[in-house]
Amino acid sequence: MLVSAILYHPAFVRDVKKLDKKIVERAGKMEKVFRANPLHPSLRLHQLKGSLQGLWSMSITEKIRIIFSRMDNGDIVFLSIGHHDIYRSW
């Protein structure tokens, strides 16, 4: 998986504002890992299934995930960040 650019959906920006500062800092570190190596094992990257088919998830902490989509040109769009209940909103 090649990452050419990361874009932020307005829902993602809204979700980030609700998070604890330490989680936001951790997310920033994990985004750097993702940019350098999207397949790094610490991200626990996986494609979603069912109604979320076509979307991807990566781990920020044991409980916090980022849901994103991958565009044909290689751009990544971060859609949402939060606990597992974020899967219900997409």
PyMOL commands that set and color helices and strands:
alter all, ss='L'
color gray80, all
select helices_A, chain A and resi 10-17+21-36+41-43+50-52+84-89
alter helices_A, ss='H'
color red, helices_A
select strands_A, chain A and resi 6-8+46-47+55-59+65-70+76-82
alter strands_A, ss='S'
color yellow, strands_A
deselect
rebuild
show_as cartoon
